[in-house]
Structures are given as C-alpha cells and as structure tokens.
Amino acid sequence: MKPSTWIYWFLMLPIISFNGEAQNRVTPNEVNDSAKYTGPIIDMHIHAFDENSSFSRMLGQEMGLAMTGKAYKASSSMEKLKEETFAKFEEYNIVKAMVSQGELWYDYAPEKIVIGNNHFLSIDELRKKYKEGKLDVLGEVAPSYQGLLPTDKSLEKYFDLAEELGIPFAYHMFPGGPPGSAYFMYPNIRAFQGKPLQLEEILLSHPKMKIYLMHAGWPYLEDMKALLYAHPQVYVGLGVIDWVLPEKEFHHFLKGLVNAGFGSRIMFGTDQMIWVETIDDAIAAVNSAIFLSMEQKEDIFYNNAARFLGLSEEEIKKHKGQKNQTIAE
C-alpha cells in the first residue's frame, strides 16, 4: 500500500471509540496451538523507510482502523522500526521478506531481504540497481493512486523490464486509501481500478513475466478467480487484507480463492509499514482459518513464495531444517 495513503488515513481517521458489538479479531495467543503453523515464513510485502520519509510524522503515535476497531502503535523511530521488525521476524521464523526500499535494511540481515523498488525510479536507475544487486522485485507498483490503469502506456516499459530481467513484478490491486478517499485525498482514484481483469492484455503480451498481485484483488473475488484460471503464471499476496479487514471478510475472500483451487498460488504478506503489531494479526488471521489444512497453511506461509522466488533446494532445506525437502512444481 502506498505510504502516503496511511498517513492521510491516520490524519482523517483518528482513534475511534466503538459502541455495540465490536469486530472481533483472533489474536496469536487465541489460536489453538494444534492449528498454528510454526514453520518458516516468507513475507512478500514489507516496507522500509529512512528518516526523511513522510511516515516520520506518525512515529510513536497510534492509528485506529474503523473497519475492525483495532489500534496500532507506531514504532518510536525508524531505527526502532527496523529493530522491532526484525524481532518479529525472529519471533515468527520469518526467513525472508520482500522489502520495498529493501537496500535500507539489506546490510542488517542480507540473507532475509528481497529488495524491491518501484516505478518512481527511471528504467536506467532500475537497471543500475539490478546490476548492483539492489533490485530483486519490481514493486510495489501502485499507479492507481495517480489514476492510472495497468494498461497506461507509461507503465509498459516497466513490465518490459521485469520480463527482460526475469524478476517478479509486484502490482498493487486494491482501491487504496480510507473509505471515500476520492473525495478528499486521491481525486483520481476509482474503485474499478482495482479490478484484476484489467491486467489481461498485459499478461498476454508479457507471457514470461512473473507477477503477483498485492492485496489479492480484494474485493473482486470472482474477477480474481477468473484471472487466476486464465493465467497460470499469476500469484497473489495477502498483504494488508489480512489485518485491515474484519476477520470474517478476510476468511471469506481467502476461502473463495482456496475453494476455487488456487491455494498453491497464494502468498503470505503483511504490508507492514511502521506498525509492527500488524505482523502478529496477519499471521493469526491465516492461522485461525479453520478451513485450511496445515499443508495449505505451509503453502501460503512458505512453499508458494519459495517456488515463486525460485529459491534453491539448498536454501529451502536450510529454512526447513530438513535433509530432504523440495517444493512441488
């Protein structure tokens, strides 16, 4: 999710007191131990920021979410954010994370960071980063905030580059911003811009491109199923919807994808920005999905991303602590 979205969300929607029945979410401690997946996790959606980020104004403050009634406390500094994020990685056995601006954190734990950069950099800048080992994923790309569709001509060269370099493309498919943001924040954004089927011509013209749709195309479940059926190279990430949405809604959407047969192309993600406790809730939301078998949870938390990223068998064995382990094609 685009960083400035959350800044304005916070400014426009301060902590709210809720009356009546609250939207309940399962916390990590409330998930039955027998249902918890505790193996290695790959988070396909994390953000890193420097001190000049516009997120700095929100450090140490709380953000309230109207849809769930939850509030999250931001880290007190960018250095603390890094330290607290990696502490969560250790707590939950997160062995790799796709981090937008990941070069900011790469030296801290190079074995864990998959570096992402987006389309705000020029093609020449991205090529340079790739040659320097500072570009593993082209993303998060979120042009809908500027009112652009994926078919906009200005984006074509970025799809071309991802296919040429053989790196994944992480495309933001979510209306974006708080409810009603077109009226006060992003005048060019429209809900229909989140419809996944708009990517069809891009996919057909870039058949070798590896792509995953961040936020899994919520709320367009039927469109998302159609796209996944028609284009087997497409994967989805669960970032943000696994902690922003009420749990029943998240489970409804996730179950729809799984029941349609696409469980092997769903990847875990958090879209963690400066609120590290969102990692707790995102993991709990998947673990509390009683319709998922342990094998399906393992696929979502690790196997699918390991396959998508092309991790070596040696690295997979290391993550799983097993002598013989392969990821099924």
C-alpha positions in Angstrom: 0.0 0.0 0.0 1.3 3.4 -0.9 2.8 5.1 2.2 1.0 8.4 2.0 -2.3 6.6 2.0 -1.7 5.6 5.6 -0.5 9.0 6.6 -3.8 10.5 5.4 -5.8 7.7 6.8 -4.3 8.4 10.2 -4.9 12.1 9.9 -8.5 11.7 8.7 -9.5 8.8 11.0 -8.1 9.3 14.5 -8.7 6.7 17.2 -12.4 5.9 17.4 -14.5 4.7 20.3 -16.8 1.9 19.2 -20.2 1.2 20.8 -22.2 -2.0 20.4 -20.7 -5.3 19.2 -17.0 -4.9 18.2 -15.5 -6.5 15.2 -13.6 -9.4 16.8 -10.2 -10.5 15.5 -8.3 -13.5 16.7 -5.0 -12.7 18.4 -2.0 -15.0 18.1 -2.5 -16.3 21.6 -6.1 -17.2 20.9 -5.3 -19.6 18.0 -5.4 -23.2 19.1 -1.8 -24.5 19.3 -2.7 -27.5 17.2 -3.8 -25.2 14.4 -0.8 -22.9 14.4 1.7 -23.2 11.6 5.2 -22.6 13.2 7.5 -23.4 10.2 9.4 -20.8 8.2 7.5 -17.9 6.7 8.2 -15.7 3.7 6.6 -12.2 3.9 6.1 -10.9 0.4 5.2 -7.4 1.4 7.2 -5.2 3.9 8.3 -1.6 3.8 11.5 0.1 4.9 11.8 3.9 5.4 14.6 6.3 6.1 14.4 9.4 8.4 13.2 11.6 5.5 10.1 9.5 4.9 6.7 11.2 5.3 5.9 8.4 7.8 8.2 10.1 10.3 5.5 12.4 11.4 3.5 9.4 12.7 6.2 7.7 14.7 5.2 6.9 18.2 1.5 7.6 17.5 -1.5 5.3 17.2 -3.5 4.5 14.1 -7.1 3.4 14.5 -9.0 1.3 11.9 -12.7 1.9 11.5 -13.4 -1.5 9.9 -12.0 -3.6 12.7 -11.9 -1.3 15.8 -8.3 -2.1 16.3 -5.5 0.4 17.0 -1.8 0.0 16.3 1.1 1.9 17.9 3.8 3.0 15.6 7.5 2.5 16.4 9.2 5.4 18.1 11.9 5.9 15.4 13.0 4.5 12.1 15.9 2.7 13.8 13.4 1.2 16.3 11.1 0.2 13.4 14.0 -1.8 11.9 14.9 -3.5 15.2 11.3 -4.3 16.1 10.5 -5.6 12.6 13.5 -8.0 12.7 12.5 -9.0 16.3 9.1 -10.1 14.8 11.0 -11.9 12.1 12.8 -13.9 14.8 9.7 -14.5 16.8 7.7 -15.9 13.9 10.5 -17.5 12.0 10.2 -15.1 9.0 13.2 -16.3 7.0 12.7 -13.9 4.0 10.8 -10.7 3.3 10.2 -8.7 0.1 11.0 -5.2 1.3 10.2 -2.1 -0.7 13.4 0.1 -0.4 15.0 -3.1 1.0 18.5 -1.7 0.4 17.9 0.4 3.5 17.8 -2.8 5.6 19.9 -5.2 3.5 23.2 -4.9 5.4 21.3 -5.6 8.7 20.3 -9.1 7.5 21.2 -9.7 3.9 20.1 -13.3 4.0 16.5 -12.2 4.8 16.0 -9.3 2.5 14.5 -9.5 -1.0 14.9 -6.0 -2.4 12.0 -4.2 -4.0 12.0 -0.8 -5.8 9.1 0.8 -7.8 8.2 2.7 -10.9 9.0 6.1 -9.4 12.6 5.3 -10.5 13.5 5.5 -14.1 14.4 2.5 -16.2 18.0 3.5 -16.2 18.0 3.8 -12.4 16.4 0.4 -12.0 18.8 -1.2 -14.4 21.7 0.2 -12.3 20.2 -1.1 -9.1 19.8 -4.5 -10.7 23.4 -4.6 -11.8 24.4 -3.6 -8.2 22.3 -6.4 -6.7 19.8 -3.9 -5.3 16.7 -5.0 -7.3 15.1 -8.4 -6.8 11.5 -7.4 -7.3 9.9 -4.5 -9.3 7.4 -3.3 -6.8 5.4 -2.2 -5.0 3.9 -0.6 -8.2 0.7 1.3 -7.3 -0.3 3.6 -10.2 -3.9 3.7 -9.3 -3.2 6.5 -6.8 -2.4 8.7 -9.8 -5.5 7.5 -11.6 -3.5 5.2 -13.9 -4.7 1.8 -15.1 -2.2 -1.1 -15.7 -2.7 -0.6 -19.5 -1.4 3.0 -19.3 1.4 3.4 -21.8 3.7 4.9 -19.2 3.8 1.6 -17.4 4.6 -0.7 -20.4 8.4 -0.2 -20.1 8.3 -1.4 -16.5 6.5 -4.6 -17.5 9.0 -5.0 -20.3 11.9 -4.5 -17.9 10.6 -7.1 -15.4 10.2 -9.7 -18.1 13.6 -8.9 -19.6 15.5 -9.2 -16.3 13.4 -12.2 -15.1 12.4 -10.5 -11.9 9.0 -10.6 -10.3 6.6 -7.7 -10.7 4.6 -6.8 -7.6 1.4 -4.9 -8.7 -0.9 -3.2 -6.2 -4.5 -4.2 -6.8 -6.7 -2.5 -4.1 -8.8 0.6 -4.3 -6.4 2.3 -1.9 -6.8 4.8 0.9 -9.5 5.0 3.5 -13.2 4.8 2.5 -14.2 7.7 0.4 -10.6 8.8 -0.3 -11.6 10.1 -3.8 -13.5 12.9 -2.1 -10.6 14.3 0.0 -7.3 12.7 -0.8 -6.9 11.0 -4.1 -9.3 12.7 -6.6 -8.1 10.4 -9.4 -8.6 7.1 -7.7 -11.6 4.9 -8.5 -12.8 1.6 -7.1 -12.9 0.0 -10.6 -9.2 0.5 -10.9 -8.8 -2.5 -8.5 -10.5 -4.9 -10.9 -7.9 -7.7 -11.6 -9.1 -8.5 -15.2 -7.7 -5.2 -16.4 -4.3 -6.9 -16.4 -5.3 -9.5 -19.0 -3.7 -7.8 -22.1 -0.6 -7.0 -20.1 -0.3 -10.7 -19.1 -0.8 -11.9 -22.7 1.8 -9.5 -24.1 4.3 -10.5 -21.4 3.8 -14.3 -21.0 7.2 -14.8 -19.4 6.8 -12.2 -16.7 6.5 -13.4 -13.1 3.8 -11.3 -11.4 1.9 -11.2 -8.1 -1.0 -9.0 -7.3 -0.7 -7.4 -3.9 -3.8 -7.4 -1.7 -5.1 -10.3 -3.8 -7.5 -8.2 -5.8 -9.9 -7.7 -2.9 -12.9 -7.2 -3.1 -13.1 -8.6 -6.6 -13.2 -12.3 -5.8 -14.9 -13.5 -8.9 -12.6 -11.4 -11.2 -9.6 -12.7 -9.3 -10.6 -16.3 -9.7 -11.2 -15.7 -13.4 -7.7 -14.1 -13.8 -6.0 -16.9 -12.0 -7.8 -19.6 -14.0 -6.9 -17.9 -17.3 -3.3 -17.0 -16.5 -1.4 -19.7 -14.5 1.6 -17.5 -14.0 -0.2 -15.1 -11.7 0.2 -15.3 -8.0 -1.4 -13.2 -5.3 -0.2 -11.7 -1.9 -2.4 -11.3 1.2 -0.7 -8.1 2.4 -2.9 -5.6 4.3 -6.2 -7.5 3.8 -5.1 -10.0 6.5 -5.2 -7.3 9.2 -7.2 -4.3 7.8 -10.3 -6.3 7.0 -12.6 -7.9 9.6 -11.5 -11.4 10.0 -14.8 -12.9 8.7 -14.4 -10.9 5.5 -10.8 -11.9 5.1 -11.6 -15.5 5.6 -14.5 -15.3 3.1 -12.2 -14.0 0.5 -9.3 -16.4 1.2 -11.7 -19.4 1.3 -13.1 -18.4 -2.1 -9.6 -18.5 -3.7 -8.7 -21.8 -1.9 -12.0 -23.5 -2.8 -11.6 -22.5 -6.4 -8.3 -24.5 -6.5 -5.8 -21.7 -6.3 -4.2 -22.4 -2.9 -0.8 -23.1 -4.5 -0.6 -19.5 -5.8 -1.4 -17.6 -2.6 1.5 -16.0 -0.8 1.6 -14.6 2.7 2.3 -10.9 3.2 1.7 -8.2 5.8 2.3 -4.8 4.1 3.9 -3.9 7.4 4.8 -0.2 7.4 5.5 1.4 10.8 3.1 -0.7 13.0 4.9 -3.9 13.7 2.0 -5.5 15.6 0.2 -5.8 12.2 2.6 -8.8 11.7 1.0 -10.6 14.7 -2.5 -10.1 13.4 -1.7 -11.0 9.8 -0.1 -14.3 10.9 -3.0 -15.0 13.3 -5.6 -14.3 10.6 -4.2 -17.1 8.4 -3.6 -19.5 11.3 -7.2 -19.0 12.5 -8.6 -20.0 9.1 -10.2 -23.4 10.2 -10.9 -24.3 6.5 -7.2 -24.5 5.8 -5.2 -27.7 6.4 -1.7 -27.5 7.9 -0.4 -28.3 4.4 -2.3 -25.4 2.9 -1.0 -23.1 5.6 2.5 -24.2 4.9 1.9 -23.5 1.2 0.6 -20.0 1.9 3.2 -19.1 4.5 6.2 -20.5 2.7 6.1 -23.0 -0.1 4.3 -20.9 -2.7 6.7 -17.9 -2.3 9.7 -20.2 -2.2 8.7 -21.5 -5.6 7.7 -18.1 -7.0 11.1 -16.6 -5.9 13.0 -19.5 -7.3 14.8 -20.3 -4.0 17.3 -23.1 -4.3 16.7 -26.5 -2.8 19.6 -25.9 -0.5 18.1 -22.7 0.9 14.7 -24.4 1.3 16.3 -27.2 3.2 18.1 -24.7 5.4 14.9 -22.8 6.2 13.0 -26.0 7.0 15.8 -27.7 8.8 15.3 -30.9 6.9 17.7 -33.1 5.0 15.4 -33.8 2.1 12.8 -31.2 1.1 11.6 -30.0 -2.2 8.8 -27.6 -3.3 6.4 -29.3 -5.7 6.2 -27.7 -9.1 
